[in-house]
């Protein structure tokens, strides 16, 4: 039996109890079919880029997509979608039973992707969020419980790096249907992948596959792939863990400029086709 006064913080608990569903309840006005976490064992590998590209590409295929930006202290999703100046609106909703429930409205991109990010709640986008872990984790939970997510087919959760408070909150509080691990070609890639995969296994969350970012640069003249960071071992690592390589994303000036300009929805990269098919198959 679970302890009566359990605070759901299993990481700091020495007691043995039966596993229980600790997932937080969605807002009464929300509907989300599948949730995919975009994770990595370290920062700077391109989780936000992968999140943005997947959400946009799958939305263009006719599915309703959403992004929950769980990187509370370093959000970059609003910039990629040209929403840096947008603010989230909220209010109070009356339920079917007459009860009052607070809510936040997600901000919609130009194509209709629903997004919630900490930047939408700050007076200025450059205001720092100087909070301790428990407060940050509470904000992530509220993005799931207090935001009205309208008929979402696929929600992508852009997780902060590592295996600390916030990623743990995401895994424990939100019913993740699968994760995609993002890595880069440097030598420490195996450690990055192993940390993320081991955490997912411990939390009983399926790993859909790996995406390697900054994989190569393609010569504009001859088309040769130049491996700036050296030869990658992503295929071998995937084989060791019994996973699929879903995409290898090149370093492209056009992609960088387009994202910086807030126009990520205009991109249609062919290299994400396998990743898109893997995600969309979850609803078939």
Buried (B, 14 or more C-beta within 10 A) or exposed (E): EEEEEBEEBBEEEEEEEEEEEEEBEBBBBBEBBBBBBBBBBBEEBBBBBBBBBBBBBBBBEEBBBBBBBBBBEEBBBBBBBBBBEBEBEBEEBEEEEEEEBEBBBBBBBEEEBBBBBBBBBBEEBEEEBEBEEEEBBBBBBBBBBBBBBBEBBBBBBBBBBBBEBBBBBBBBBBBBBBBBBBBBBBEEBBEBBBBBBEBBEEBEBEBBBBBBBBBBBEEEEEEEEEEEBEEBBBEEBBEEBEBBBBBBBBBBEEBEEBBEEBBBBEBEBEBBEBBBEBBBEBEE
